[in-house]
Amino acid sequence: MENVRFAALGMDHRHIYGMSQGMIDVGAQLAGWWTDGDPQPVAGFIKRFPDAPRADNLDDILDDPSITLVLIACRPDLRADLAIKAMRAGKDVMVDKPGCISLDEVQRLRAAVRETGRIWSVNFSERFEVPAVTVATDLVRSGAIGEVIHTTGLGPHRLNAPSRPDWFFDAATYGGILTDIASHQIEQFLHFTGHEDAEITMATVGNHANPAHPKFEDFGTLALRSGNAQAFIRVDWYTADALPNWGDGRLFITGTEGSIELRKYVDVDGRPGDNHLFLVNKDACKHIDCANAELPYFKNLLNDMRDRTHTACPQERTFRVCELAIEAQAMALDVKR
């Protein structure tokens, strides 16, 4: 799909950088951007995309028929309403995770998609922006490890507390740690098992290291089950200063005939770089460098806009992942209370 013009809305999270660059890399044109106020990521956005003009107000973008896609990374509790407004203005939407933070918002987003026929896509960047996941997908689909019966997803993050805005520390505005981060690992469980639904069998949250922010959660776990497949997920804000990046994100995929481990962002005290994959099955026990693998999400989204399909990620899966993360958050045992 050629000559797609898109706009970025909301600079409250730096994920807007990768979202925008991903669309530019597949040929879309950044037509402009708008945000409320001047949140910290604005300076970085301008540095990366100096030629993109800032709109004076939101309607300048929503009323422009030449802009067919908007990317949204505003404060999490505001994302659903902005996405609905954009869809009603005729735009397809890519939103940073969490795409929404309440079941009521999911219901309203579902209604807006039915009403408008627009695409509402959540950029689960820990799959869509990780080349190693592309290679792992090909291996799993080819039967390299048999039937996937378990995934373990680890999502540690660096807190960088001094640079965070106040809303970041309030679950009412960011959604809670499971709604926020664990949506990544829930989506990967469904993706690799081939299931489109699951049930939450266990969930916990806690604030173990940040007493100055009592409404913040810095640790969470949950377990999933779908058919004969299960998952365990752990997310936290404990990445220590010595690690050279924001977190040692890892994914373990267990199949009936082998296993895959992804060291997505760093191989601690091992191989340099990122996107490391380790495959063990009846024929191989090896490391695969995945750094140059493709990222199909962005191109697939362009194709979906043209064909009105959902190859980037099934629309119903996107909704269900959000629901499952919110359900886990609601039922989670607070282990610090």
URURUR-V836788 format. One record per helix or strand. SS is the DSSP state (H for helix, E for strand). FROM is the first residue (numbers start at 1). TO is the last residue. If there is no record, write none. Layout:
ss=SS from=FROM to=TO
ss=SS from=FROM to=TO
This chain:
ss=E from=5 to=9
ss=H from=15 to=25
ss=E from=29 to=34
ss=H from=41 to=48
ss=E from=54 to=54
ss=H from=58 to=62
ss=E from=67 to=72
ss=H from=76 to=88
ss=E from=92 to=96
ss=H from=103 to=116
ss=E from=120 to=123
ss=H from=125 to=128
ss=H from=131 to=141
ss=E from=148 to=156
ss=H from=161 to=163
ss=H from=166 to=169
ss=H from=171 to=174
ss=H from=177 to=180
ss=H from=183 to=193
ss=E from=199 to=206
ss=E from=219 to=226
ss=E from=229 to=236
ss=E from=250 to=255
ss=E from=258 to=263
ss=E from=276 to=281
ss=E from=285 to=289
ss=H from=296 to=307
ss=H from=315 to=331
ss=E from=333 to=334
